[in-house]
Every structure is written in structure tokens, then in C-alpha cells.
Amino acid sequence: MSWLEAVVLGLIQGLTEFLPISSSAHLRVGAAFAGWGDPGAAFTAVSQIGTETAVIIYFRKKIGRIFAAWFRSLRNPRTWREDPESRMAWLVIVGTLPIAILGLLFQESIEHAFRDLRLIATTLIVFGLLLGWADWIGKKRYSLDHLTIPHGLAYGFAQALALVPGVSRSGGTVTAGRLLGYRRAEATEYAFLLAVPAVFASGLYKLTDIGGADAPAWGPTIVGTVVAFLVGYAVIAWLMKYITTHSYLPFVVYRILLGVVLLALVGFGVLAPDAGPAP
């Protein structure tokens, strides 16, 4: 991976991580369009550390309160039912379990079979339609104070679907949240918080692959991660304001159009489904 590739892919990661359009799909598709080949699961996972660091900084006060409440609950377990922030901490842990377990079970598929462009195009379209439907019919009844263990697990399983590029971590969790009746801002905020432990765990796990035969070198990976952090922070600030007065419809339309174009390019032989540009 060249330095230019690292900067461009870091930019793509930062722009798309928090939008419900799948950053992993865009890294894969962007590299294919540019003729660079698949950047790989290791670069994707490590670069996401940059964007999740942006989440920690943007929500630092809330995350600090959640951590403090969690430690208090360790001394007095009953407080988690009375303290919303303590309950939030435990429900983030509960919601992280599905992606942790499924990520280990399907690691081989995540790194290879799931990165087929035909599958990515299909998931972009199908889960885009699901997001639009959920946002259309979803009630706006609940805030994050209403989170329960069943809801936390539902969010968690929706996040786990993002192990398949094209689903979108934020898109999957927001879809679940809207179907459960949570308001857009609350569903999006919880999607951000829920992603932090899963993304950091995945990124740290994949650090050992960087510099290997099938992964980029350390230098470009660090540059891409820093770029992803800077751009990602700006995207969070914009998105949290945007969703207070707008629906997810523009993202749904974009996902469908991108999926259709991608299927057409693969079908006509412009792109090879498993290795970037067709020979």
C-alpha cells in the first residue's frame, strides 16, 4: 500500500464509518475502482481505531460518566437498575457479545468470502431498503433511558451483521433502534457507543497482522488511521445535527444506487468480484 492509497482510504474510512452506508464496503469498493485491489480486513479493522477514537473524544463527557457509573455498579450491583448511565454501561457490554462471538466464529469468511463485490452490492441494496423501511415505520417513543437487556441484545445482533461488508455497523444498529421505537438521535448515539469496544477489540486483534505478507506496512496504516480520525470527528459533529431534522432517506437512495452500479460493473466484467479490477 502506497502513502497515497493510505491517505485516500483513510479519508474514505473517516467519511463513511458513521454514515449508514458501510465503511468496510467503501474501502473495498474504492480500492477496486482505483485499481489498488482489496486493502484487506486488517487495514479496515485498524483504521477503524481512528474513527472510534473520534467517538471517544466527541462523547468524552458522556463516556466518562458511563465509566464512573459502571465502576460504582461493581460495588453496588443494584444501582444498575436505578442509574441510567450504569445500565447503559452494562448494556454496551451485553450488546458487544454477539459481534465478539460471531466475529471469532466467522473470522475466515470475514477476511475472504464476505469481501466478494457481489455480496457487498447485494447487502448495500437489501439493508438500505431495510433502513428506509425501519425509519419510515419506526415510532419515536424511546430515549436511551428506556434501554433494556432484550433491546441491548437486539442492537448487538444488528451490529454483528456488519461483519459482512455492505451492511454498515451504524446502519444495522440504527435500523434495529428505529424498529424498536427509539428516536433517530438516540438510536444513532447508542450505535456509536456500542461500536467502541467491538471496534477497538477488533483493531487491536488485527494489529499483529499489519506488516505481514497479506497486509499493508505500518507507516501507511498509521497515516490512514490518523486521517480517518480527523475526518471522522467532523462527520460525527455533522451527523448528530443532521439527523435531528432529517430522515435517512438520502443514505438509502445512495446505497441502492451504489449497489446497482456495482452489480452492473461486475456483471459487465469491468470489476472482478474478488480481486479489484478485472484483467
N, C-alpha and C positions, 0 to 999 in steps of 0.2 A: 504494500500500500504506500503510495506516494504522499508527500505532505499536502498536495492539492486535494487528493482524494480524502484525506483525513479532515481537512477544513470543510469541504463540501458535505461530507457525510455527517460531520458534527453539526453543521448548520441544519441539515435535514432532520437529524435527531432532535435538536432543540425546538424546531418549528412544529414537529408532528407528535412529540411524545404526549402532550397534554390535550391535544385536539382528538376527537373521537374518530380518527382516520387511520390509526395504526402506524406507529413509528417504525416498527420492525419491517412491515411491508414496504414502506417508503425507502428504507435503507436498501432493501433487496432490489426493489424496482428501480430506484435512482441509479444504483450501481450498474444494473443491467442496461439501462438506457445509455449510460455514459461509456459502456464497453469495458467496465472495470471488473466484471464478474461479481460473485457473491462476497460481500465483506465478511460474512461468517457470523455464527451465533456468538462467538467470543467477543468480537468488536461491538456487536449490538448490546450485549449484556453489560460490558464495561463502560461504554459510552453513556448508558442509562444512569450510571452513578452520578454523572454530571448533572443530568436533569433532576434527579431525585435530591441532590444537594440543593438545587434551586428551591425545591419544595420545602426542605427543612428551613432554609433561610427565610423564605416568604411567610411560612406559617410558624416561625420560630417561637412566638409567644404562646400560641395555642399548643404546639407540641411540647413546649416546656411545662405548661400546666398539666398536660396529659401525663407526662412522665412523672411529675411530682405526685399527681393523684394515684398513679399506679403503684408507686413506692409506698404511699400511705395505705393502699388497699392490701399490701403484703402484710402489714402489721395488724390490720383490722379488715378481714375479708368481707365483712358485712357492708362496708362502706360502698362497695361497687354498685349495689342496688340503689343507694341514695345519692351518689355523686355521679352526674352525667359524664364528667371527664374521666373518672376512674372506670366507669363502664365502657367508655369509648376505647380506653387503652386495652382492656381485656377483649373487646370485640374486634379490634385490629389484629390481635394475636389469633383469635378464633378464625377470622376471615382470611388470615395468611396460610392456614393449614392446608386448604385444598391445593393451592398453587405449589406449595412446597412439596407435597406428596406426589402430585401428578407430574411436577417438573422432574423429579428424580425417576419416576417410573417410565416416562416417555422421553428421556434425555436424547436417546439416539434418533428418534423421529423428529424432535425439535431441531436438531442440528442438520438433518438431511431431508427426509421425506416431506416435512412440513414446509420446506422452503421452495417447493415447486411453484412456479409462477401461476400455473392453472389453479392450484388450490388457493393461492393468495387472492387471485382475481375473484374467485367464487365467494370466498369469505368476505371480501370487501363489499360485494353486492348484497349477499344474504344478510349479513349483520348490519349493513347500512339500512336495509329495509326494516329490520327488527328495531333498530334505534329510532327510526322515524315513527314506526307504529307505537312503540312504547311512549315516546314523547307526546304523541298525539292523544292517546287514551289515558295516559297516566294522570292521576289526581295529584293535587298539590296540598296534601294533608299534613305531611310529617316533616319535622325537623330532625336533626341528629339526636336530640334528646329522646326520641322515640325508638332508637335502635334497640333491637332485641337479639338474642343469640340466633334464632332462626333467620332473622334478617341479615345478621352478620355473615352467616354461612352462605346465604343466597348470594350476597355480594361477593364472597370469596370464591364460590364456584364460577360466577360470571367472570371474575378476574382471571381465573385459571384458564378460561377459554382462550385468553390472549397468548397462551403458549403457541398457538397457531398464528403465524403472521397474517395480518389482514383482519383479524377480529378486532383488535385495539383494546388495550388494557382499560383506558378511560371509557371507551365506547361500551365495552361489555359491562363494566360496573355501573355506569350511568343508566344503561338500558335496564338493568336489574332494579336500580333505585327508583326509576320512574315507574316501572311496573308495580313496585311495592308501595308507591304513593308518596315518595319523597320529592320535595321541591328541587328544581334544577340545580340551584346553587348548593344545596345541602348534599345532593347526590354526587355532584362534581367534587366538592370538598372532601367527602369521605373516600371517593375514588383516589384522590391524591394521597391522602393519609394512609390508606390501605396499601398503596403501592410501595411505600417507603421500605418496610422491612423485606418484602419479597425482592425488590429490585436490588437493594444493597446485598442481600444474601447471594443472589444470582451473579451479580457483578464481581463480588469478592471470590466466589467459587471459580469464576472463569478467568480470574487474574492469572492463574497458573498456566493458562493456555496461551497467553499473549507472548509473542516472540517465538512460538513454536512453528512447526513446518506448515500448518494449515491456518495460521493466524497472523495478523499484522504485527509489526515491530512495536516496541514500547513507545518510541518517540511519536510516531503518527497517532497512536492510540491515545496518548496523553493530550495531544493537541486537539484531537476530535472531541475528547471528553470535556475539555475546558470550553471549547466553542459551544458545545451542547448546553453547558451550564449557563453561559452568558445569554444565549438566545432563549433558552427555556425559561429563565426568570422573567424575561419580558413577556413571553407568551402567557405565563400564569397570570400576571397582572392584567393583561388584556382580556383573557378569557373569563376571569371571575367577574369583570364588569359587564362583558358582553352578554353572558347568559342570564343576567338579571332582567333583561328586557327583550331577549331574542330566543327563538327556538333553535333546535339542532338541524333544521331543515337544510340549510346550505351545506352542511357537512354530509348529510345523507345523499344529496344530489351529487356532490363531488365524489363520494365513494362509489356510487353506481356508475358514473361516467368513467372513472378511472378503471374500474373492474371490467367494463365493457371494452374499453380501448385495449386493455392488457390482454384480454382473451382474443381480441381481433389480431393483435400483433403476434401473439403466439401461434394462432391459427394460420396466419399467412406466412409464418416462418421468419418473421423479422427478428423475433426473440426466441431463443431456445428456452424451454421451461425450466431447465435445471442448471444452466451454466451461463446466463447472461446472453449476449448477442449470438444469434445463430451464425454458424460458419458460412 
